[in-house]
Amino acid sequence: MRIHTEYRAGTPLIPLIALMAAGFFALAASGCSPSVVLTVNPDSSGRASFACEPSAAADSVIRRFTGTDSPDAKDTPLFDKKSVTVSLAHAGLKVESLETPTKSSLAMGVSFLKLEGVLGKAVLLDRDGHRLTVKLTREILNEALDLMPASTRDYTDILMAPVFTGESMTSAEYEDTIAAAFGKTLATDLKKSVFTLAIRCPGTVIRTAASAPATAESTGTTATVKIPLSTLLSIDKPITAFAEW
């Protein structure tokens, strides 16, 4: 699946991570390398894009367990556009565009007022200090997922990600669980997958860092944070990253 999300000036707090939860945490858990590009503008507004291409094994698993692999339903989109639009509207978002280019993809454009305070605890922008901090916890990811349609939450149930089930499990144990439940192909896809967050700053990045096992590096005005996907989906401690410019 490929998801692309564009943010302009719009509403507060929850939208960014909510959309990430919709596409990334629900379906990326089944084997892809999702990426988010977050652009910080000088006026504190922001834009973000999200992309994810799940493997064939991932798509097959989701369709098999949601009953959409039959000849009559195999071409049915995984996402219901109306349900997604309504759920995001309830979160205070104006959905400017929403398309399903293929049966397993979603492309949307959403507006929000300013970057500062996105999800409150998840994204903190210190405009005077020229610093953006991102924090991911189980609580934040679950709050975000709760904004999405019930069908999206069903996908996470199928994939048994500890971050959503509440279980205590290492990333290796989660990979083994996926292998036992769905086969080695899907487990290998998951093990190879990495979540990438690129933060594009208004000026040259002078310092960036991330808590282990995440890594961070910078080039010019962009800080890039990478987190193994199976680790993110089984976190039991906060993962934080920041960029200063």
C-alpha positions, 0 to 999 in steps of 0.5 A: 500500500502507498499512503501520501498525506499532505498537510498545510495550515489547519487544526491542532494536536492530534491529526499528524499522528492519527494519519500515521496510525491509520496507514502506518501502524495499522498496515505497515505492521504487516511488512513495509518500510514506511516513511514520514517527511515533516516540514517545519516552516518559519511561521510555525506551520508545517507540512508532512507526507507519509508513504508506505508500500506493504509487501505482497505477503502483507496484503495477502494476510490482511485480505485473508483475515478480513474476508476480502480475498474472495473473487468477488471482493479481491479488488475491494479497496482496503480503506473506505474513503467515507469512513476515513474522511468522517473519522478525521473530520471528527478529529478536527481535520479538513480532508481536502483530497482522498483517493484510493489509487489501487486496491491497497493504497490511500492518498489524501490531503489534509489541512491543519492550522499550525505544527506546534502542539501536534498531538500535544505530547507527541510533537513539540515545537520550540519556535524561539529555541529553533527545536522540534521534538518528537515523542512516541509512546504506547499511549500516544499511538493508541490515542491516535489509532482510536481516531480511525474507523473501526476497520483500521483498528481491526487490522491492528488486531490481526497483526497483533502488534504489542504496542496495541495489544498491551503485551510486553514483548521484545521486537525479536519475540514479536517477529517470532510471533508473526512468523508462527502466525503468518509465516517466515516471509511476512516475518522477514519483511517485518524484520527488514522494515524501518520507519524513517522520519525526515524533519525538514527545518527552516535552517541548517540542522546544527544538532539532532539525536534520538533515543536508542534504538532509534538513530539520527543524522543530518544533512543540510536542513534535514534531520533523518530519524530511523527506527526498526519497525518491529521495535516501534510496534513493540515499544514499552518505553518512549522513543524521542528524537529532536532536531535543532537549527 
